[in-house]
Structures are given as C-alpha cells and as structure tokens.
C-alpha cells in the first residue's frame, strides 16, 4: 500500500481478480477498513491484470541475479527488483489497459497474448 499511495496519491481502484485470497472474509474486511475501492474482474484473466506484467518483470530481474543463499539475501533481491521497476513502467502497464480491453473485445471476449 505505501508504494501505491505514493504512485497514486489522489485516487486508485484495486483491480479485483476474484481469487479466493482476495475475496475471503479477512481480505474483504481489510479492503473495507482501508477504504479501498475495488473493480470486480473475472478470475484467471492475467492478460487483463496489470500486476501480472509487473510480476513478470520482477521474475526476469530475479533470474539475472545469483541464487541467494539465505532468506535475507532473497528478500533484499526481491526488494531491489521491486524498487527498480519504478513509476514509469507501472504507468505504461496501466496505460496499456484500454488497448488490452479493445483486443479482448475484438477477440470475442477471449484470452489475448499480452
């Protein structure tokens, strides 16, 4: 949340993917308590979920590093990968959503390779 609030201080909407971990009672309460607006979204739709692209970037960055020998080093590498992404990359991924939606509609609401 701190990163999201820095990137989008005025307003943001959490893209809900309907995964069980996001829709369980505890998660629902957390969203309510933190007053986070959610966008309902179909489950298992990674082509329409910008965070999946960010995870992919992080995975590629992690593969460039030597395998960590302990949990502390792993956490440092993950934090470095996350911090290295930056707002411009996040914004580009988010700004790609209208084109993704257009392609999904064009494809008969089916899966797209994005």
N, C-alpha and C positions, 0 to 999 in steps of 0.2 A: 503494500500500500504506500509506503513512503515514496517509492520511485514513481508510482502512478500519479500521486498527488503533486509531485514536482513537475512531471511532464504535462499534466493536465490539471492545473490548479483551479480553474473555474468550474469545469464540469466534465464528467466522463460517464459512460454507461458500460457496465460489465457485460461482456458477451457470454451469456449462459449457454453451456453446451449440454445441459441436462444429464451430465454424468452423475452417478449416484453420490459421489463425494461432494458434489456441488449442490445437490438437492436434498441431502439428509437434513434432519431436524436441526442439528447443530450448525450446519452451514447456513440454512435459511435464517436462523436466529442471528448469526453473525452479520449477514447482509443487512438485516433489519436494524440491528443495533448500530451498525456503521453507516446507516442511511445511504446504501449503495444501490443505485438504480440498475436494474438488470434487463437485458434484452433476451427474451426467450428465443431459443435456437434449437434446431434439430440435433439429436445426439449423433455421434460418429460422422461429423462433417468437417474434417480437417482442412479441406480446401476452402472452407468459409470461416476458418478460425485463425485470425492473425497470429495468435500466440504460438501456434504450431510452427510457423515460419521462424519465429524467434528461437524456439527450442532447436530447430534445425541448424540455425546459425551457431548456437551455443555448442551443439554436438560437433559441428565441423571445427570450431575453435578448440574444443577439448581434445579432439583427435590429433591436433598439431603438437600437443604437449606430451612430454614423457609421462608414462603411467605413474600416478602418485603412489608413494609407498605407505602413506598413512592417511587417516581421515582428515587431519588438519590441513595437509597439503591439498587434498581433494577439494575441500571446502574453499581454500584460497584460490585454486584454479577455477572453480565454478564462479566465485565472486568476480574474479578478473574477467572471465568470459562475459558475464552479465554486464559488468560496468563498461566493457569495451564495445558493446553494441551501440549505445548512445541514442539520443532522441531522434536524430535524422533518419536512422534506419527504422526505428519504431514508427515514425511518422510515414515513411514510404510504404511500409507494410500496411498500415491502417488506410492510407490513401488509395491503396490498390483495391479496396473492398468494392467500390462501385463497378469496376471492370470485372471482378470476380462474379458479382451478382449478375451482371449482364451475360457473362459466359454461361452461368448455371441456367439462367432463363432460356438462353439460346439452345442449350443442350437438353431442353425438356426437363429441367429441374434435376438433372442427373449430375453425377460426380464429374469434376473437372480436374485436370492435372495442373495444379498451381503450387 
